[in-house]
Amino acid sequence: MPELHGINHLTLSTADLDRLVRYYTELLGARLAFERAATGTDPRIAVVDVGGADHLLIVEN
């Protein structure tokens, strides 16, 4: 099995996108890298840069 060197991104699902983005940016010092409004059947999303090459993709459900 290949050696794991890290994780590039994780996807989280939430009912309150704004609240979760605030948690990561204001409390933990992460940076909001991208946000997209809901369009048609596509949900609202945000990408939070948590440092290095690591990101959180947050999807509002």
mmCIF file as Biopython writes it, N, C-alpha, C and O atoms, coordinates in Angstrom:
data_model
#
loop_
_atom_site.group_PDB
_atom_site.id
_atom_site.type_symbol
_atom_site.label_atom_id
_atom_site.label_alt_id
_atom_site.label_comp_id
_atom_site.label_asym_id
_atom_site.label_entity_id
_atom_site.label_seq_id
_atom_site.pdbx_PDB_ins_code
_atom_site.Cartn_x
_atom_site.Cartn_y
_atom_site.Cartn_z
_atom_site.occupancy
_atom_site.B_iso_or_equiv
_atom_site.auth_seq_id
_atom_site.auth_asym_id
_atom_site.pdbx_PDB_model_num
ATOM 1   N N  . MET A ? 1  ? 0.845   -1.178 0.000  1.0 0.0 1  A 1 
ATOM 2   C CA . MET A ? 1  ? 0.000   0.000  0.000  1.0 0.0 1  A 1 
ATOM 3   C C  . MET A ? 1  ? 0.893   1.245  0.000  1.0 0.0 1  A 1 
ATOM 4   O O  . MET A ? 1  ? 1.889   1.283  0.722  1.0 0.0 1  A 1 
ATOM 5   N N  . PRO A ? 2  ? 0.549   2.269  -0.804 1.0 0.0 2  A 1 
ATOM 6   C CA . PRO A ? 2  ? 1.337   3.498  -0.832 1.0 0.0 2  A 1 
ATOM 7   C C  . PRO A ? 2  ? 1.265   4.231  0.507  1.0 0.0 2  A 1 
ATOM 8   O O  . PRO A ? 2  ? 0.271   4.134  1.226  1.0 0.0 2  A 1 
ATOM 9   N N  . GLU A ? 3  ? 2.316   4.955  0.827  1.0 0.0 3  A 1 
ATOM 10  C CA . GLU A ? 3  ? 2.360   5.733  2.068  1.0 0.0 3  A 1 
ATOM 11  C C  . GLU A ? 3  ? 1.487   6.978  1.924  1.0 0.0 3  A 1 
ATOM 12  O O  . GLU A ? 3  ? 1.533   7.655  0.897  1.0 0.0 3  A 1 
ATOM 13  N N  . LEU A ? 4  ? 0.696   7.277  2.947  1.0 0.0 4  A 1 
ATOM 14  C CA . LEU A ? 4  ? -0.156  8.462  2.956  1.0 0.0 4  A 1 
ATOM 15  C C  . LEU A ? 4  ? 0.670   9.655  3.418  1.0 0.0 4  A 1 
ATOM 16  O O  . LEU A ? 4  ? 1.285   9.609  4.483  1.0 0.0 4  A 1 
ATOM 17  N N  . HIS A ? 5  ? 0.689   10.726 2.621  1.0 0.0 5  A 1 
ATOM 18  C CA . HIS A ? 5  ? 1.481   11.916 2.947  1.0 0.0 5  A 1 
ATOM 19  C C  . HIS A ? 5  ? 0.627   13.074 3.437  1.0 0.0 5  A 1 
ATOM 20  O O  . HIS A ? 5  ? 1.173   14.103 3.837  1.0 0.0 5  A 1 
ATOM 21  N N  . GLY A ? 6  ? -0.667  12.942 3.419  1.0 0.0 6  A 1 
ATOM 22  C CA . GLY A ? 6  ? -1.535  14.013 3.875  1.0 0.0 6  A 1 
ATOM 23  C C  . GLY A ? 6  ? -2.903  13.911 3.225  1.0 0.0 6  A 1 
ATOM 24  O O  . GLY A ? 6  ? -3.174  13.006 2.435  1.0 0.0 6  A 1 
ATOM 25  N N  . ILE A ? 7  ? -3.743  14.847 3.571  1.0 0.0 7  A 1 
ATOM 26  C CA . ILE A ? 7  ? -5.091  14.917 3.017  1.0 0.0 7  A 1 
ATOM 27  C C  . ILE A ? 7  ? -5.243  16.283 2.376  1.0 0.0 7  A 1 
ATOM 28  O O  . ILE A ? 7  ? -4.961  17.299 3.012  1.0 0.0 7  A 1 
ATOM 29  N N  . ASN A ? 8  ? -5.683  16.326 1.126  1.0 0.0 8  A 1 
ATOM 30  C CA . ASN A ? 8  ? -5.824  17.585 0.405  1.0 0.0 8  A 1 
ATOM 31  C C  . ASN A ? 8  ? -7.068  18.347 0.837  1.0 0.0 8  A 1 
ATOM 32  O O  . ASN A ? 8  ? -7.005  19.556 1.061  1.0 0.0 8  A 1 
ATOM 33  N N  . HIS A ? 9  ? -8.202  17.654 0.956  1.0 0.0 9  A 1 
ATOM 34  C CA . HIS A ? 9  ? -9.414  18.339 1.394  1.0 0.0 9  A 1 
ATOM 35  C C  . HIS A ? 9  ? -10.403 17.350 2.003  1.0 0.0 9  A 1 
ATOM 36  O O  . HIS A ? 9  ? -10.365 16.147 1.745  1.0 0.0 9  A 1 
ATOM 37  N N  . LEU A ? 10 ? -11.284 17.908 2.818  1.0 0.0 10 A 1 
ATOM 38  C CA . LEU A ? 10 ? -12.395 17.162 3.411  1.0 0.0 10 A 1 
ATOM 39  C C  . LEU A ? 10 ? -13.671 17.892 3.038  1.0 0.0 10 A 1 
ATOM 40  O O  . LEU A ? 10 ? -13.662 19.110 2.857  1.0 0.0 10 A 1 
ATOM 41  N N  . THR A ? 11 ? -14.765 17.159 2.923  1.0 0.0 11 A 1 
ATOM 42  C CA . THR A ? 11 ? -16.056 17.765 2.647  1.0 0.0 11 A 1 
ATOM 43  C C  . THR A ? 11 ? -16.944 17.623 3.871  1.0 0.0 11 A 1 
ATOM 44  O O  . THR A ? 11 ? -17.108 16.531 4.416  1.0 0.0 11 A 1 
ATOM 45  N N  . LEU A ? 12 ? -17.517 18.754 4.296  1.0 0.0 12 A 1 
ATOM 46  C CA . LEU A ? 12 ? -18.432 18.780 5.433  1.0 0.0 12 A 1 
ATOM 47  C C  . LEU A ? 12 ? -19.795 19.250 4.947  1.0 0.0 12 A 1 
ATOM 48  O O  . LEU A ? 12 ? -19.886 20.053 4.018  1.0 0.0 12 A 1 
ATOM 49  N N  . SER A ? 13 ? -20.844 18.754 5.569  1.0 0.0 13 A 1 
ATOM 50  C CA . SER A ? 13 ? -22.207 19.155 5.245  1.0 0.0 13 A 1 
ATOM 51  C C  . SER A ? 13 ? -22.801 19.851 6.461  1.0 0.0 13 A 1 
ATOM 52  O O  . SER A ? 13 ? -22.610 19.400 7.591  1.0 0.0 13 A 1 
ATOM 53  N N  . THR A ? 14 ? -23.525 20.952 6.235  1.0 0.0 14 A 1 
ATOM 54  C CA . THR A ? 14 ? -24.087 21.710 7.343  1.0 0.0 14 A 1 
ATOM 55  C C  . THR A ? 14 ? -25.414 22.355 6.943  1.0 0.0 14 A 1 
ATOM 56  O O  . THR A ? 14 ? -25.661 22.615 5.765  1.0 0.0 14 A 1 
ATOM 57  N N  . ALA A ? 15 ? -26.245 22.601 7.921  1.0 0.0 15 A 1 
ATOM 58  C CA . ALA A ? 15 ? -27.494 23.320 7.686  1.0 0.0 15 A 1 
ATOM 59  C C  . ALA A ? 15 ? -27.266 24.833 7.735  1.0 0.0 15 A 1 
ATOM 60  O O  . ALA A ? 15 ? -28.105 25.596 7.256  1.0 0.0 15 A 1 
ATOM 61  N N  . ASP A ? 16 ? -26.134 25.279 8.313  1.0 0.0 16 A 1 
ATOM 62  C CA . ASP A ? 16 ? -25.845 26.712 8.471  1.0 0.0 16 A 1 
ATOM 63  C C  . ASP A ? 16 ? -24.420 27.005 8.005  1.0 0.0 16 A 1 
ATOM 64  O O  . ASP A ? 16 ? -23.480 26.987 8.800  1.0 0.0 16 A 1 
ATOM 65  N N  . LEU A ? 17 ? -24.274 27.273 6.717  1.0 0.0 17 A 1 
ATOM 66  C CA . LEU A ? 17 ? -22.958 27.509 6.119  1.0 0.0 17 A 1 
ATOM 67  C C  . LEU A ? 17 ? -22.256 28.706 6.756  1.0 0.0 17 A 1 
ATOM 68  O O  . LEU A ? 17 ? -21.068 28.631 7.070  1.0 0.0 17 A 1 
ATOM 69  N N  . ASP A ? 18 ? -22.972 29.796 6.947  1.0 0.0 18 A 1 
ATOM 70  C CA . ASP A ? 18 ? -22.358 31.001 7.516  1.0 0.0 18 A 1 
ATOM 71  C C  . ASP A ? 18 ? -21.757 30.727 8.891  1.0 0.0 18 A 1 
ATOM 72  O O  . ASP A ? 18 ? -20.646 31.165 9.189  1.0 0.0 18 A 1 
ATOM 73  N N  . ARG A ? 19 ? -22.482 30.016 9.709  1.0 0.0 19 A 1 
ATOM 74  C CA . ARG A ? 19 ? -22.008 29.724 11.069 1.0 0.0 19 A 1 
ATOM 75  C C  . ARG A ? 19 ? -20.737 28.870 11.045 1.0 0.0 19 A 1 
ATOM 76  O O  . ARG A ? 19 ? -19.792 29.144 11.785 1.0 0.0 19 A 1 
ATOM 77  N N  . LEU A ? 20 ? -20.710 27.845 10.206 1.0 0.0 20 A 1 
ATOM 78  C CA . LEU A ? 20 ? -19.544 26.966 10.157 1.0 0.0 20 A 1 
ATOM 79  C C  . LEU A ? 20 ? -18.334 27.685 9.560  1.0 0.0 20 A 1 
ATOM 80  O O  . LEU A ? 20 ? -17.209 27.483 10.018 1.0 0.0 20 A 1 
ATOM 81  N N  . VAL A ? 21 ? -18.553 28.517 8.549  1.0 0.0 21 A 1 
ATOM 82  C CA . VAL A ? 21 ? -17.445 29.303 7.985  1.0 0.0 21 A 1 
ATOM 83  C C  . VAL A ? 21 ? -16.901 30.256 9.045  1.0 0.0 21 A 1 
ATOM 84  O O  . VAL A ? 21 ? -15.685 30.381 9.185  1.0 0.0 21 A 1 
ATOM 85  N N  . ARG A ? 22 ? -17.769 30.927 9.789  1.0 0.0 22 A 1 
ATOM 86  C CA . ARG A ? 22 ? -17.318 31.823 10.876 1.0 0.0 22 A 1 
ATOM 87  C C  . ARG A ? 22 ? -16.503 31.060 11.910 1.0 0.0 22 A 1 
ATOM 88  O O  . ARG A ? 22 ? -15.490 31.565 12.395 1.0 0.0 22 A 1 
ATOM 89  N N  . TYR A ? 23 ? -16.930 29.858 12.251 1.0 0.0 23 A 1 
ATOM 90  C CA . TYR A ? 23 ? -16.203 29.043 13.228 1.0 0.0 23 A 1 
ATOM 91  C C  . TYR A ? 23 ? -14.762 28.820 12.772 1.0 0.0 23 A 1 
ATOM 92  O O  . TYR A ? 23 ? -13.821 29.034 13.537 1.0 0.0 23 A 1 
ATOM 93  N N  . TYR A ? 24 ? -14.600 28.392 11.533 1.0 0.0 24 A 1 
ATOM 94  C CA . TYR A ? 24 ? -13.251 28.094 11.044 1.0 0.0 24 A 1 
ATOM 95  C C  . TYR A ? 24 ? -12.423 29.353 10.807 1.0 0.0 24 A 1 
ATOM 96  O O  . TYR A ? 24 ? -11.214 29.335 11.041 1.0 0.0 24 A 1 
ATOM 97  N N  . THR A ? 25 ? -13.032 30.438 10.351 1.0 0.0 25 A 1 
ATOM 98  C CA . THR A ? 25 ? -12.257 31.638 10.044 1.0 0.0 25 A 1 
ATOM 99  C C  . THR A ? 25 ? -11.989 32.489 11.282 1.0 0.0 25 A 1 
ATOM 100 O O  . THR A ? 25 ? -10.854 32.917 11.494 1.0 0.0 25 A 1 
ATOM 101 N N  . GLU A ? 26 ? -12.999 32.742 12.095 1.0 0.0 26 A 1 
ATOM 102 C CA . GLU A ? 26 ? -12.828 33.632 13.242 1.0 0.0 26 A 1 
ATOM 103 C C  . GLU A ? 26 ? -12.210 32.935 14.448 1.0 0.0 26 A 1 
ATOM 104 O O  . GLU A ? 26 ? -11.372 33.521 15.132 1.0 0.0 26 A 1 
ATOM 105 N N  . LEU A ? 27 ? -12.602 31.716 14.715 1.0 0.0 27 A 1 
ATOM 106 C CA . LEU A ? 27 ? -12.109 31.017 15.902 1.0 0.0 27 A 1 
ATOM 107 C C  . LEU A ? 27 ? -10.789 30.305 15.654 1.0 0.0 27 A 1 
ATOM 108 O O  . LEU A ? 27 ? -9.920  30.286 16.525 1.0 0.0 27 A 1 
ATOM 109 N N  . LEU A ? 28 ? -10.632 29.718 14.468 1.0 0.0 28 A 1 
ATOM 110 C CA . LEU A ? 28 ? -9.442  28.915 14.202 1.0 0.0 28 A 1 
ATOM 111 C C  . LEU A ? 28 ? -8.445  29.585 13.263 1.0 0.0 28 A 1 
ATOM 112 O O  . LEU A ? 28 ? -7.372  29.036 13.011 1.0 0.0 28 A 1 
ATOM 113 N N  . GLY A ? 29 ? -8.783  30.771 12.739 1.0 0.0 29 A 1 
ATOM 114 C CA . GLY A ? 29 ? -7.846  31.521 11.914 1.0 0.0 29 A 1 
ATOM 115 C C  . GLY A ? 29 ? -7.692  31.044 10.483 1.0 0.0 29 A 1 
ATOM 116 O O  . GLY A ? 29 ? -6.724  31.409 9.816  1.0 0.0 29 A 1 
ATOM 117 N N  . ALA A ? 30 ? -8.621  30.239 9.998  1.0 0.0 30 A 1 
ATOM 118 C CA . ALA A ? 30 ? -8.578  29.791 8.602  1.0 0.0 30 A 1 
ATOM 119 C C  . ALA A ? 30 ? -9.015  30.939 7.692  1.0 0.0 30 A 1 
ATOM 120 O O  . ALA A ? 30 ? -9.470  31.976 8.174  1.0 0.0 30 A 1 
ATOM 121 N N  . ARG A ? 31 ? -8.879  30.755 6.386  1.0 0.0 31 A 1 
ATOM 122 C CA . ARG A ? 31 ? -9.206  31.802 5.418  1.0 0.0 31 A 1 
ATOM 123 C C  . ARG A ? 31 ? -10.265 31.289 4.443  1.0 0.0 31 A 1 
ATOM 124 O O  . ARG A ? 31 ? -10.144 30.193 3.896  1.0 0.0 31 A 1 
ATOM 125 N N  . LEU A ? 32 ? -11.305 32.102 4.235  1.0 0.0 32 A 1 
ATOM 126 C CA . LEU A ? 32 ? -12.322 31.767 3.236  1.0 0.0 32 A 1 
ATOM 127 C C  . LEU A ? 32 ? -11.697 31.944 1.857  1.0 0.0 32 A 1 
ATOM 128 O O  . LEU A ? 32 ? -11.329 33.058 1.486  1.0 0.0 32 A 1 
ATOM 129 N N  . ALA A ? 33 ? -11.572 30.869 1.100  1.0 0.0 33 A 1 
ATOM 130 C CA . ALA A ? 33 ? -10.915 30.908 -0.204 1.0 0.0 33 A 1 
ATOM 131 C C  . ALA A ? 33 ? -11.909 31.063 -1.349 1.0 0.0 33 A 1 
ATOM 132 O O  . ALA A ? 33 ? -11.567 31.620 -2.392 1.0 0.0 33 A 1 
ATOM 133 N N  . PHE A ? 34 ? -13.142 30.575 -1.165 1.0 0.0 34 A 1 
ATOM 134 C CA . PHE A ? 34 ? -14.120 30.580 -2.250 1.0 0.0 34 A 1 
ATOM 135 C C  . PHE A ? 34 ? -15.504 30.382 -1.669 1.0 0.0 34 A 1 
ATOM 136 O O  . PHE A ? 34 ? -15.684 29.639 -0.704 1.0 0.0 34 A 1 
ATOM 137 N N  . GLU A ? 35 ? -16.488 31.057 -2.268 1.0 0.0 35 A 1 
ATOM 138 C CA . GLU A ? 35 ? -17.884 30.843 -1.882 1.0 0.0 35 A 1 
ATOM 139 C C  . GLU A ? 35 ? -18.742 30.923 -3.134 1.0 0.0 35 A 1 
ATOM 140 O O  . GLU A ? 35 ? -18.518 31.768 -4.001 1.0 0.0 35 A 1 
ATOM 141 N N  . ARG A ? 36 ? -19.738 30.026 -3.223 1.0 0.0 36 A 1 
ATOM 142 C CA . ARG A ? 36 ? -20.645 30.015 -4.366 1.0 0.0 36 A 1 
ATOM 143 C C  . ARG A ? 36 ? -22.077 29.926 -3.859 1.0 0.0 36 A 1 
ATOM 144 O O  . ARG A ? 36 ? -22.391 29.106 -2.996 1.0 0.0 36 A 1 
ATOM 145 N N  . ALA A ? 37 ? -22.938 30.773 -4.400 1.0 0.0 37 A 1 
ATOM 146 C CA . ALA A ? 37 ? -24.356 30.750 -4.043 1.0 0.0 37 A 1 
ATOM 147 C C  . ALA A ? 37 ? -25.015 29.508 -4.634 1.0 0.0 37 A 1 
ATOM 148 O O  . ALA A ? 37 ? -24.528 28.927 -5.603 1.0 0.0 37 A 1 
ATOM 149 N N  . ALA A ? 38 ? -26.122 29.122 -4.035 1.0 0.0 38 A 1 
ATOM 150 C CA . ALA A ? 38 ? -26.902 28.002 -4.568 1.0 0.0 38 A 1 
ATOM 151 C C  . ALA A ? 38 ? -27.448 28.395 -5.938 1.0 0.0 38 A 1 
ATOM 152 O O  . ALA A ? 38 ? -27.892 29.525 -6.141 1.0 0.0 38 A 1 
ATOM 153 N N  . THR A ? 39 ? -27.409 27.447 -6.872 1.0 0.0 39 A 1 
ATOM 154 C CA . THR A ? 39 ? -27.942 27.691 -8.217 1.0 0.0 39 A 1 
ATOM 155 C C  . THR A ? 39 ? -28.721 26.457 -8.651 1.0 0.0 39 A 1 
ATOM 156 O O  . THR A ? 39 ? -28.171 25.356 -8.695 1.0 0.0 39 A 1 
ATOM 157 N N  . GLY A ? 40 ? -29.991 26.635 -8.970 1.0 0.0 40 A 1 
ATOM 158 C CA . GLY A ? 40 ? -30.806 25.496 -9.391 1.0 0.0 40 A 1 
ATOM 159 C C  . GLY A ? 40 ? -30.793 24.400 -8.341 1.0 0.0 40 A 1 
ATOM 160 O O  . GLY A ? 40 ? -31.235 24.611 -7.212 1.0 0.0 40 A 1 
ATOM 161 N N  . THR A ? 41 ? -30.289 23.234 -8.708 1.0 0.0 41 A 1 
ATOM 162 C CA . THR A ? 41 ? -30.218 22.117 -7.758 1.0 0.0 41 A 1 
ATOM 163 C C  . THR A ? 41 ? -28.857 22.019 -7.069 1.0 0.0 41 A 1 
ATOM 164 O O  . THR A ? 41 ? -28.665 21.166 -6.204 1.0 0.0 41 A 1 
ATOM 165 N N  . ASP A ? 42 ? -27.900 22.892 -7.447 1.0 0.0 42 A 1 
ATOM 166 C CA . ASP A ? 42 ? -26.576 22.877 -6.816 1.0 0.0 42 A 1 
ATOM 167 C C  . ASP A ? 42 ? -26.618 23.646 -5.502 1.0 0.0 42 A 1 
ATOM 168 O O  . ASP A ? 42 ? -27.119 24.769 -5.463 1.0 0.0 42 A 1 
ATOM 169 N N  . PRO A ? 43 ? -26.105 23.062 -4.432 1.0 0.0 43 A 1 
ATOM 170 C CA . PRO A ? 43 ? -26.162 23.714 -3.126 1.0 0.0 43 A 1 
ATOM 171 C C  . PRO A ? 43 ? -25.153 24.856 -3.002 1.0 0.0 43 A 1 
ATOM 172 O O  . PRO A ? 43 ? -24.218 24.964 -3.796 1.0 0.0 43 A 1 
ATOM 173 N N  . ARG A ? 44 ? -25.354 25.680 -2.021 1.0 0.0 44 A 1 
ATOM 174 C CA . ARG A ? 44 ? -24.396 26.734 -1.669 1.0 0.0 44 A 1 
ATOM 175 C C  . ARG A ? 44 ? -23.164 26.064 -1.069 1.0 0.0 44 A 1 
ATOM 176 O O  . ARG A ? 44 ? -23.289 25.140 -0.265 1.0 0.0 44 A 1 
ATOM 177 N N  . ILE A ? 45 ? -21.970 26.529 -1.457 1.0 0.0 45 A 1 
ATOM 178 C CA . ILE A ? 45 ? -20.739 25.926 -0.948 1.0 0.0 45 A 1 
ATOM 179 C C  . ILE A ? 45 ? -19.731 27.002 -0.563 1.0 0.0 45 A 1 
ATOM 180 O O  . ILE A ? 45 ? -19.818 28.149 -1.003 1.0 0.0 45 A 1 
ATOM 181 N N  . ALA A ? 46 ? -18.774 26.603 0.267  1.0 0.0 46 A 1 
ATOM 182 C CA . ALA A ? 46 ? -17.632 27.449 0.609  1.0 0.0 46 A 1 
ATOM 183 C C  . ALA A ? 46 ? -16.409 26.554 0.711  1.0 0.0 46 A 1 
ATOM 184 O O  . ALA A ? 46 ? -16.503 25.391 1.105  1.0 0.0 46 A 1 
ATOM 185 N N  . VAL A ? 47 ? -15.260 27.112 0.350  1.0 0.0 47 A 1 
ATOM 186 C CA . VAL A ? 47 ? -13.987 26.422 0.517  1.0 0.0 47 A 1 
ATOM 187 C C  . VAL A ? 47 ? -13.173 27.238 1.506  1.0 0.0 47 A 1 
ATOM 188 O O  . VAL A ? 47 ? -12.954 28.433 1.310  1.0 0.0 47 A 1 
ATOM 189 N N  . VAL A ? 48 ? -12.726 26.583 2.568  1.0 0.0 48 A 1 
ATOM 190 C CA . VAL A ? 48 ? -11.948 27.236 3.613  1.0 0.0 48 A 1 
ATOM 191 C C  . VAL A ? 48 ? -10.535 26.674 3.581  1.0 0.0 48 A 1 
ATOM 192 O O  . VAL A ? 48 ? -10.328 25.462 3.650  1.0 0.0 48 A 1 
ATOM 193 N N  . ASP A ? 49 ? -9.565  27.582 3.475  1.0 0.0 49 A 1 
ATOM 194 C CA . ASP A ? 49 ? -8.144  27.214 3.467  1.0 0.0 49 A 1 
ATOM 195 C C  . ASP A ? 49 ? -7.681  27.121 4.918  1.0 0.0 49 A 1 
ATOM 196 O O  . ASP A ? 49 ? -7.668  28.122 5.635  1.0 0.0 49 A 1 
ATOM 197 N N  . VAL A ? 50 ? -7.302  25.925 5.346  1.0 0.0 50 A 1 
ATOM 198 C CA . VAL A ? 50 ? -6.883  25.729 6.739  1.0 0.0 50 A 1 
ATOM 199 C C  . VAL A ? 50 ? -5.364  25.653 6.882  1.0 0.0 50 A 1 
ATOM 200 O O  . VAL A ? 50 ? -4.852  25.304 7.946  1.0 0.0 50 A 1 
ATOM 201 N N  . GLY A ? 51 ? -4.651  25.980 5.810  1.0 0.0 51 A 1 
ATOM 202 C CA . GLY A ? 51 ? -3.197  26.030 5.871  1.0 0.0 51 A 1 
ATOM 203 C C  . GLY A ? 51 ? -2.537  24.975 5.018  1.0 0.0 51 A 1 
ATOM 204 O O  . GLY A ? 51 ? -3.090  23.900 4.789  1.0 0.0 51 A 1 
ATOM 205 N N  . GLY A ? 52 ? -1.348  25.298 4.552  1.0 0.0 52 A 1 
ATOM 206 C CA . GLY A ? 52 ? -0.637  24.370 3.675  1.0 0.0 52 A 1 
ATOM 207 C C  . GLY A ? 52 ? -1.445  24.141 2.418  1.0 0.0 52 A 1 
ATOM 208 O O  . GLY A ? 52 ? -1.917  25.094 1.798  1.0 0.0 52 A 1 
ATOM 209 N N  . ALA A ? 53 ? -1.605  22.912 2.043  1.0 0.0 53 A 1 
ATOM 210 C CA . ALA A ? 53 ? -2.412  22.565 0.870  1.0 0.0 53 A 1 
ATOM 211 C C  . ALA A ? 53 ? -3.760  21.990 1.294  1.0 0.0 53 A 1 
ATOM 212 O O  . ALA A ? 53 ? -4.438  21.351 0.490  1.0 0.0 53 A 1 
ATOM 213 N N  . ASP A ? 54 ? -4.154  22.210 2.544  1.0 0.0 54 A 1 
ATOM 214 C CA . ASP A ? 54 ? -5.362  21.599 3.095  1.0 0.0 54 A 1 
ATOM 215 C C  . ASP A ? 54 ? -6.552  22.553 3.035  1.0 0.0 54 A 1 
ATOM 216 O O  . ASP A ? 54 ? -6.434  23.739 3.345  1.0 0.0 54 A 1 
ATOM 217 N N  . HIS A ? 55 ? -7.696  22.011 2.629  1.0 0.0 55 A 1 
ATOM 218 C CA . HIS A ? 55 ? -8.919  22.799 2.487  1.0 0.0 55 A 1 
ATOM 219 C C  . HIS A ? 55 ? -10.120 22.021 3.011  1.0 0.0 55 A 1 
ATOM 220 O O  . HIS A ? 55 ? -10.125 20.790 3.041  1.0 0.0 55 A 1 
ATOM 221 N N  . LEU A ? 56 ? -11.134 22.774 3.421  1.0 0.0 56 A 1 
ATOM 222 C CA . LEU A ? 56 ? -12.426 22.196 3.769  1.0 0.0 56 A 1 
ATOM 223 C C  . LEU A ? 56 ? -13.431 22.663 2.731  1.0 0.0 56 A 1 
ATOM 224 O O  . LEU A ? 56 ? -13.546 23.862 2.474  1.0 0.0 56 A 1 
ATOM 225 N N  . LEU A ? 57 ? -14.149 21.742 2.138  1.0 0.0 57 A 1 
ATOM 226 C CA . LEU A ? 57 ? -15.267 22.065 1.257  1.0 0.0 57 A 1 
ATOM 227 C C  . LEU A ? 57 ? -16.510 21.918 2.119  1.0 0.0 57 A 1 
ATOM 228 O O  . LEU A ? 57 ? -16.815 20.826 2.598  1.0 0.0 57 A 1 
ATOM 229 N N  . ILE A ? 58 ? -17.226 23.016 2.314  1.0 0.0 58 A 1 
ATOM 230 C CA . ILE A ? 58 ? -18.410 22.998 3.171  1.0 0.0 58 A 1 
ATOM 231 C C  . ILE A ? 58 ? -19.636 23.176 2.283  1.0 0.0 58 A 1 
ATOM 232 O O  . ILE A ? 58 ? -19.726 24.133 1.514  1.0 0.0 58 A 1 
ATOM 233 N N  . VAL A ? 59 ? -20.571 22.249 2.395  1.0 0.0 59 A 1 
ATOM 234 C CA . VAL A ? 59 ? -21.776 22.226 1.567  1.0 0.0 59 A 1 
ATOM 235 C C  . VAL A ? 59 ? -22.980 22.473 2.466  1.0 0.0 59 A 1 
ATOM 236 O O  . VAL A ? 59 ? -23.152 21.800 3.482  1.0 0.0 59 A 1 
ATOM 237 N N  . GLU A ? 60 ? -23.813 23.443 2.088  1.0 0.0 60 A 1 
ATOM 238 C CA . GLU A ? 60 ? -25.024 23.722 2.866  1.0 0.0 60 A 1 
ATOM 239 C C  . GLU A ? 60 ? -26.146 22.820 2.371  1.0 0.0 60 A 1 
ATOM 240 O O  . GLU A ? 60 ? -26.416 22.748 1.172  1.0 0.0 60 A 1 
ATOM 241 N N  . ASN A ? 61 ? -26.799 22.131 3.310  1.0 0.0 61 A 1 
ATOM 242 C CA . ASN A ? 61 ? -27.887 21.233 2.915  1.0 0.0 61 A 1 
ATOM 243 C C  . ASN A ? 61 ? -29.224 21.747 3.371  1.0 0.0 61 A 1 
ATOM 244 O O  . ASN A ? 61 ? -30.248 21.111 3.122  1.0 0.0 61 A 1 
#
